Amino acid sequence: MCSCGCNTTKAAEQLHMTQPAVSLAISELENYYGVRLFDRISRRLYLSEAGRRFREYSRSISLAFDDMEKTVREWEKNGVIRVGASISIGSMLLPEYAAQFRVTHPDTTVRVKVDRSDRLEQATLQNELDFALMEGIVHDENLVSEDFMEDSLAVIASSERFENGTVIAPEEFLRMDFLLREHGSGTREVFDSTLAALEYPLPEPVWESLSTAALMNAACAGLGVAIIPKRMAYEKIAGGHVAQLFVDGIEFRRKYKIVYHKNKHLTAAALDFLDLCRTLGGRNNDLT
């Protein structure tokens, strides 16, 4: 819009519209807002005061739209991704994953929620998370679950009471004092489901804790046997601080999973993060 005087024919040419279409558009705007945007003098148009103010708003809106056009296309690559992780994965693996992802995606913010597996499921279903990295069984049919890494649980006890590598019978194992994670955790679910599948009774733990470190320290102190991820006990086993026991005929194995809602649109950045998890997970499969 100019303020020095123009006609609708020239405006139509600049806009690649017909002259009647331009005239109609102006008329509709004036009728809609109830103001005169132009003074019509000698077959020419001059911006009125209302028209000049309208022009400033139009310019601001146009600039905002142009900015949106440029930035929206980057949301897929940048923006924010919300990642959930079980306590085991959040403490052992996710720090490395997030650090490597930052190198290749410095403009993407990764927000992490570390919690037990059942709560991560609910957060993913309610779209509070884009996806979750967890172990255990996925219970809702609306969630897609993909294995990305193998893992095992170790049975550990005091090295003062047992020699590392000791093999014990299931009957002896089931009579021991158990130091277990809480119900709802992936670790506890693997322990319970493994025994249930073999038709063994589920023992009542003497310790039940959210903290894997607390269970490991209790095992070191000779208070019972802890069932924890082998990765978290590896250094203490290698250093002789605890002994790893093996139960004849019972093996606690599990898969780490990528979990997301079946209807969730995952951005390009989120997909890149998941590809990184698959790559690093394949390189760092179960410790032997």
Secondary structure, DSSP 8 states (H G I E B T S, - for coil): --SS-B-HHHHHHHHT--HHHHHHHHHHHHHHHTS--EEEETTEEEE-HHHHHHHHHHHHHHHHHHHHHHHHHHHTTSSEEEEEE-HHHHHHTHHHHHHHHHHH-TT-EEEEEE--HHHHHHHHHTTS-SEEEEES----TTEEEEEEEEEEEEEEEETTTS-TT-EE-HHHHHTS-EEEE-TTSHHHHHHHHHHHHTT------SEEES-HHHHHHHHHTTS-EEEEEHHHHHHHHHTTSEEEEEETTB--EEEEEEEEETT----HHHHHHHHHHHHHHHHT----
